[in-house]
């Protein structure tokens, strides 16, 4: 039993680090197409944060990051891409919520949840940190202070 768990954890870790963003095209808030696989070639870290307008923990996480985001950008060059999984019924709220919160992030719409399915995201919030095309950190759910762990992972990724 111990060995089975050990091998599962090793396999899961290797799979997570090998995972890249799939060839999926989403729209930004201006209706422009963005292929998320382009983030695989970024030399700087990219935070991919899945969220929804109806998800309280998602809003809390994105608000917490907003407070420290300028510092993160200055120190690591990170870009945060917030991917809304709101569907046809709730997607109309995305733009006003982003504007109301003054989030400085790039916002993409995954209204058919194609990217969410491709990455096997079960629940939101779900956050990934990519660096040079590899997942270096991921977490689901929100707990206050997780942004400190994310910051540590960002600095580690860029060698600071």
Phi, psi and omega per residue, in radians:
X1 nan -0.771 3.136
X2 -1.056 -0.729 -3.107
X3 -1.180 -0.646 3.112
X4 -1.097 -0.791 3.111
X5 -1.113 -0.755 3.119
X6 -1.018 -0.874 -3.123
X7 -1.141 -0.626 3.070
X8 -1.074 -0.805 -3.140
X9 -1.125 -0.713 3.104
X10 -1.117 -0.801 3.127
X11 -1.080 -0.765 3.138
X12 -1.080 -0.717 3.135
X13 -1.137 -0.774 3.126
X14 -1.142 -0.694 3.125
X15 -1.133 -0.755 -3.134
X16 -1.081 -0.768 -3.103
X17 -1.247 -0.413 -3.132
X18 -1.517 -0.282 -3.069
X19 -1.150 2.359 3.069
X20 -2.105 2.911 3.078
X21 -1.250 2.316 -3.104
X22 -1.329 2.969 3.131
X23 -1.419 1.375 -3.111
X24 -2.214 2.317 3.124
X25 -1.829 2.224 3.099
X26 -2.090 2.935 3.087
X27 -1.831 2.529 3.021
X28 -1.537 -3.073 -3.076
X29 -1.183 -0.304 3.089
X30 -1.644 0.059 3.118
X31 1.501 0.124 3.133
X32 -1.456 2.491 3.119
X33 -1.347 2.404 3.069
X34 -2.326 2.102 3.068
X35 -1.539 2.051 -3.041
X36 -1.189 -0.304 3.095
X37 -1.143 -0.310 3.105
X38 -1.116 -0.392 3.114
X39 -1.262 -0.246 3.093
X40 -1.166 -0.419 -3.077
X41 -1.739 0.050 -3.138
X42 -1.214 2.307 3.080
X43 -1.356 -0.382 -3.135
X44 -1.739 2.731 3.139
X45 -1.170 2.612 3.115
X46 -2.265 2.226 3.033
X47 -1.689 2.167 3.053
X48 -1.857 2.027 -3.085
X49 -2.099 1.972 3.071
X50 -1.442 2.320 -3.082
X51 -2.646 3.041 3.069
X52 -2.630 2.667 -3.112
X53 -1.105 -0.487 -3.089
X54 -1.574 0.047 -3.048
X55 -1.776 1.775 3.137
X56 -0.985 -0.839 3.116
X57 -1.067 -0.576 3.097
X58 -1.086 -0.809 -3.121
X59 -1.097 -0.749 3.130
X60 -1.068 -0.760 -3.127
X61 -1.123 -0.835 -3.130
X62 -1.134 -0.613 3.058
X63 -1.161 -0.720 3.138
X64 -1.115 -0.721 3.134
X65 -1.184 -0.636 -3.129
X66 -0.943 -0.647 -3.104
X67 -1.132 -0.550 -3.067
X68 -1.950 -0.071 -3.060
X69 -0.997 -0.773 3.119
X70 -1.018 -0.685 3.103
X71 -1.150 -0.766 3.122
X72 -1.039 -0.766 -3.135
X73 -1.093 -0.767 -3.119
X74 -1.093 -0.747 -3.066
X75 -1.446 -0.570 -3.027
X76 -2.133 -0.222 -3.091
X77 1.312 0.256 -3.061
X78 -1.098 2.589 2.970
X79 -2.106 2.336 3.076
X80 -1.815 2.225 3.090
X81 -1.999 1.955 -3.128
X82 -1.655 2.050 -3.063
X83 -1.835 1.928 3.134
X84 -1.370 2.301 3.061
X85 -1.778 0.272 3.100
X86 -1.048 2.430 -3.124
X87 -1.628 -2.954 -3.072
X88 -0.984 -0.632 -3.106
X89 -1.217 -0.579 -3.017
X90 -2.018 -0.100 -3.059
X91 -1.121 -0.402 3.132
X92 -1.109 -0.383 -3.134
X93 -1.434 -0.276 -3.016
X94 -1.051 -0.947 -3.054
X95 -1.034 -0.781 -3.116
X96 -1.198 -0.619 3.126
X97 -1.184 -0.749 3.122
X98 -1.076 -0.776 3.131
X99 -1.134 -0.772 -3.135
X100 -1.101 -0.589 3.135
X101 -1.513 -0.181 -3.095
X102 0.970 0.726 3.120
X103 -1.273 2.260 -3.114
X104 -1.543 0.301 -3.025
X105 -1.558 2.772 2.941
X106 -1.330 2.285 -3.112
X107 -1.964 2.236 3.063
X108 -2.106 2.629 -3.105
X109 -1.898 2.118 3.097
X110 -1.962 1.010 -2.992
X111 -1.133 -0.425 3.054
X112 -1.653 0.036 3.115
X113 0.997 0.554 3.125
X114 -1.143 -0.811 3.131
X115 -1.195 -0.712 3.113
X116 -0.985 -0.791 3.116
X117 -1.175 -0.731 -3.105
X118 -1.069 -0.568 -3.136
X119 -1.693 0.084 -3.140
X120 0.986 0.728 3.095
X121 -1.391 2.094 -3.096
X122 -1.522 -0.817 -3.050
X123 -2.371 2.718 3.028
X124 -1.925 2.677 -0.022
X125 -1.250 2.568 3.063
X126 -2.377 2.190 -3.032
X127 -2.232 2.382 3.132
X128 -2.179 2.456 2.941
X129 -1.948 2.099 3.070
X130 -1.785 2.473 2.988
X131 -2.484 2.108 -3.107
X132 0.919 0.732 3.045
X133 1.433 0.072 3.135
X134 -2.085 2.495 3.053
X135 -1.325 2.086 3.140
X136 -1.836 -0.206 3.136
X137 -2.859 2.522 3.005
X138 -2.644 2.654 3.054
X139 -2.742 2.697 3.044
X140 -2.145 2.757 -3.094
X141 1.357 3.034 3.098
X142 -2.324 2.293 2.971
X143 -2.243 2.368 3.131
X144 -0.928 2.323 3.141
X145 1.713 -0.159 3.137
X146 -1.062 -0.422 3.116
X147 -1.109 -0.475 3.076
X148 -1.171 -0.718 3.081
X149 -1.156 -0.692 3.111
X150 -1.089 -0.755 3.130
X151 -1.075 -0.760 3.110
X152 -1.062 -0.719 3.135
X153 -1.185 -0.660 3.082
X154 -1.078 -0.831 -3.133
X155 -1.102 -0.706 3.119
X156 -1.094 -0.731 -3.117
X157 -1.081 -0.667 -3.106
X158 -1.662 0.088 3.074
X159 1.345 0.591 3.104
X160 -1.992 nan nan
